[in-house]
Each structure stands twice: as structure tokens, then as C-alpha cells.
Amino acid sequence: MGWLLNYTLASIAASFVVVKILDYIFAGVTGSLVSSVRAGLFVATWTAVTARAGMHGVTKRVRQVRQGFVKHTLRG
């Protein structure tokens, strides 16, 4: 369960940084379009970080399975 907390915290941090950069670029601009872009960018960043972290975990597990398979077939 710790891995989920780590990925969640990393996603939140990255999303806030991206939104702050957007706020800095469009300083003083308000409106529904900017609010929609801000929300969409937050969700997109969260999704990208979480997906990347998840794929890293999958790749790690597949590599372990392959190494175990090769080790088993070379012994047998």
C-alpha cells in the first residue's frame, strides 16, 4: 500500500507544479476557459505521472519474470 501513497504524492506534487507554472504564465487572466484549462492540465498531469509510475512497476515485474524464466530454462 506504500507504493500507492508514494505515487499519489508524486502525482499531486507534479500536478500542482504544472498548475503553478500555468498560473505564472497567465497571471491575472481569469475566466471559465482558464479554469477549465487549469483543471484539465491538473488531471492530465496526474494521469501521466501515475501511468508512468505504474508502467515502471510493470516493466520491473516483467523483467524479473524473464530473468527467472531464463535462469530456470538454463538450469533444466
N, C-alpha and C positions, 0 to 999 in steps of 0.2 A: 504494500500500500504506500510505502515511502516513495516509490518511483512516480506514482501518480501525483503526489503532493509536489515533488520536485518539478515535474513537467508543467503542472498548473501554475506554480510560482514563476517559472521561466516564461510561460506564455503571457501571464499578467504583466510582468515587467517589460517584456518586449512590446506588448500592445500599448502600454502607457507611454513608452518612449516614442513610438511611432506617432501616436496621437499628439504628444507634446511637440514633436517636430512639425506636424501639420498645423498646430495652433501657432507655432512660431512663424511659419511661412505665411499663413493667412491671418496675421494678427489684426484684430479689430473688425474682421469680417464676421458678421453673424447672419443667420437665416436658416431656413429649413434645408437648403442644399448643403451647406457646410456641416450642419448637424447630421445629415444623412451620410455624407462622405466620412465624417468622423466615426460614426457607428459602424459603417461598412468596413472601414480600414481597421478598426479595433478587432472586429470579428475575423477579418481575413488574416490579420497578423496572428491572432490567437490560433486559428486553424492551421496556418503554415508552420508555426513553431511546434504545435502538438503533433502534427502529421510527420514532420521531420524527425522529431524525437522518437515517435513510435516506429518509424521505419528503421531508425538506427537500432532499436531493440530487436526488431525482426531480423535485420541483417546479421546482427551478432548471434542470434539463436541459430539461424541457418548455417552460419559459418561453423558453429560448434557441432551441429549435426553432421555436416560434411566431413569435418575432421574426425569425428567418431566413426563415421562410415568407412572412411579411407583406412583408419587405423585398424578397424575390425576386419576389413577385407584383406589387408596386407598380412595380418596375423594368421588368418584362416586358410 
